[in-house]
Amino acid sequence: MTVMERARGIIRDAGHVVVLTGAGVSAESGVPTFRGTGGLWKEHRAEDLATPEAFVRDPRLVWEWYGWRRRVVSQCVPNAAHVALASAARVHDDFRIVTQNVDGLHSVAAADSPRAAPLELHGCLFRLRCTRCGKRRDDRGVIDATSRATLPACAACEGLERPDIVWFGEALEPAVIGEAVALASAADVCLVVGTSAVVHPAAGLADLTRRRGGHVIEVNITDTPLSGTAAVTLRGPAAVLVPELLSPDFPE
Ligand code: OAD
């Protein structure tokens, strides 16, 4: 039996499946990852760009960087992995997608299906939040970061808006991480796709499934801290392996 056949068998026998994705699932869509070759944290210092302190110090610089990331991601479309995951979630109630990604590509692949909508642990590049009143709004417009005065402002209170993203040193939304913990704790399978599994609490979700006797299946191009405890590791690009893993058992 091949590792792919073994992984398919585990998924076929599972009642509840939770999928945890990271930047690697979007790599073949052209979205840069964080820690690999050419990764964002290789070329930029997270503490200058992705912390609340950085935003207080220089909101224009932070918005310039997020404006650039929004432009890059706006040109990307979901790949075969996003599509296969969304198809499975659309037809199976007990198949849920939890993502660390802020690129919104799982949501695009889910189109209008609430069932296939992902839980976005770290927020979304295309949602803004007012630093004064907390009001959130979806926005795909161009960010003008030429000066402090041109940065996005809240329509309700005129407060400065920030990307609605969980930065280093910030806590995840309790309701969102709470739901992810509940899903992972009840899952028979945690399918982990394209994450280096070093950022907590997301990286701990697979352990919750494993500790209840469920299986972890990992799809990645390389080893991660989770590989040793995974029931099956599938080595290769997500856009190839995920559709191969799901298509026979999750027909549309
Ligand atoms: P990383 O950049 O840390 O890891 C990406 C993972 O994807 C690595 O393990 C790669 O080996 C793997 N990978 C790359 N290309 C792949 C492909 N084509 N197919 C399958 N796997 C591939 O990204 P994350 O683990 O998502 O936080 O990073 C976690 C968090 O750290 C992010 O959400 C972000 C970052 O700081 C916030 O923005 C809050």
Residues whose N, C-alpha, C, O or C-beta is under 5 A from the ligand:
A	BS01	OAD	G22 A23 G24 A27 E28 T33 F34 R35 G36 Q100 N101 H122 V166 G194 T195 S196 A197 V199 V219 N220 I221 T222 G236 P237 A238
